[in-house]
Amino acid sequence: MQRKPVLWLALLTVFSLVLGACGGDETVDTTAPVAAETTTTTTEAVATTTTTEAGPMIELVVWADESRAAALEEVVPAFEEETGVDVIIELVDFGAIRDQVGVAAPAGEGPDVFIGASDWVGELATNGILEPIDLGAKAEDFTSASRNALTFDGTLYGLPYAVEAVALYYNTDLAPDAPATMEDAAAACADMVDITNCVGIPGGGDGTDAYHMYPFVSAAGGYIFAATDGVYDPTDVGLDSAGAIAGAQALEGFVTDGVIASTNYDGAKNQFLEGTQPFWITGPWELGGLNDQDTVNWSVAKLPKIADGTPQPFIGVQAFFLSSFSENKLVAQTFLLDFIATDDGMAALFAADGRPPVYNATIAATADDVAIATFGASAADGVPIPNIPEMGSVWGALGDNMLLLRNGEIDGETAMINAATAVREAVNQ
């Protein structure tokens, strides 16, 4: 694989400095984490001695969840062969990466590179965890929206590779045509027998889920924080705006009428796969599993209208981040720019993960995939998840109150007023 001359020369310089510090033929002990064999929510550094005849080998530690780790296994061998760098991939549950890297990285026990999401950027950059990434000429290989989602205070902090937003899966045996509105979905279900739920959407039962609930907030014009040219104002909270309340009241009506049952993520998924639920709202990460099963005939469509408005689902960008505490930043950037940000690297990630790509060559290569195109269209209707630190106060406040609404314990207006009040109190602390 052709490498950038400047990066390769700098990488050789790093190697020479390391060797010079070894004092000739001395063997040097280096400490590095050992790759886990199963998904874990903890990471522990294990002391190892890694040497070659010439001196110590540089080790690059990457944190990824299971699906992304599978793609990295396709890329890593070529990088190791060309550079002599040993790459250690540690499996870490995606939901645990953000919190764990915030603790482990400053202690010198974290990864050099880790997988994450665009809404993490503000918090991690503010806390000094993220190193800026300069894509150089390769910036134009990615969509501008994906780069913007990873930009905080004018600085790019991640290498994007995929975008995600929820859409509507539907059972084509039960509902041959996708509903244009939620009312259409309800009408279709009225003629069905042996169904346990009409529209399955996470955020009920015993599981809060503000992410999946947001289309109801946004359809009639509700919002989290006001934004101007991509700059958010955390003092302008829109969760109790007229549009947000109208969307929540529409949800309240569907709950009362039995169109949307109070199911958590697994409940909604299982009912769809069992054929007892015609509609299921979730994201492209389920495409692989649906393609592998042969029980349910399905298709996917954009979200139906809610409260006479077009839902704006959250857009999240998946990315590779570089730790500011890494002692191998130059090596890590070489790995990202010359081996991940390539046609082969991005194709491997898409094949393993299935989320809609943001790398232009991969977008072109998947243009005939109807499901991927549909999720892309849903994302085009959506809004980026705010990537400012204050967003951390939103998930619990919104998710908890929507759960109470889904369980019939409070009405729509109360849910949104309570959520907005909790966010304002947290932001003003």
Number of C-alpha atoms within 10 A of each C-alpha: 8 6 13 11 9 8 16 15 11 14 17 13 12 16 19 12 11 15 18 11 12 15 11 10 10 13 16 15 12 15 14 22 21 16 19 15 9 12 14 15 13 13 21 14 14 12 12 12 12 17 15 9 8 12 20 19 19 21 22 23 24 25 27 25 22 19 16 19 21 17 21 22 13 14 19 19 14 13 18 15 10 10 16 15 18 17 20 19 25 25 24 25 17 20 11 13 20 18 10 15 20 18 13 17 19 16 10 15 20 25 27 25 25 24 22 23 22 29 22 19 26 23 20 21 20 13 12 15 20 25 19 17 17 15 18 8 7 13 15 12 16 22 16 11 16 25 23 17 27 26 19 20 10 9 15 19 26 30 28 29 27 23 24 26 28 27 26 23 27 25 22 16 12 21 17 13 14 21 21 14 17 20 17 14 20 18 14 17 20 12 8 14 9 8 16 17 23 26 26 30 25 28 28 27 16 13 16 24 22 22 20 21 23 23 28 28 33 28 24 25 20 26 22 25 19 16 13 7 5 14 15 16 14 20 13 13 20 23 27 23 19 16 21 27 26 24 27 34 22 20 25 22 14 19 17 14 11 15 22 21 24 24 23 19 20 13 17 27 20 13 20 25 19 12 18 19 24 29 30 24 22 22 17 22 16 14 16 14 8 16 11 8 10 9 10 18 16 20 18 23 22 22 25 22 20 23 20 14 17 20 26 27 28 24 25 25 29 24 20 22 30 25 27 19 20 23 15 19 17 15 23 22 21 20 21 21 20 18 21 24 22 17 15 15 21 26 23 21 24 21 14 18 22 18 25 26 29 24 25 15 16 23 22 10 12 16 11 10 11 13 19 21 17 19 25 24 15 24 23 14 17 21 17 21 19 26 24 23 18 20 20 18 16 22 15 17 21 27 23 21 26 33 26 20 25 27 20 15 12 15 20 24 20 18 25 28 18 17 25 22 15 16 24 17 10 14 17 9 5
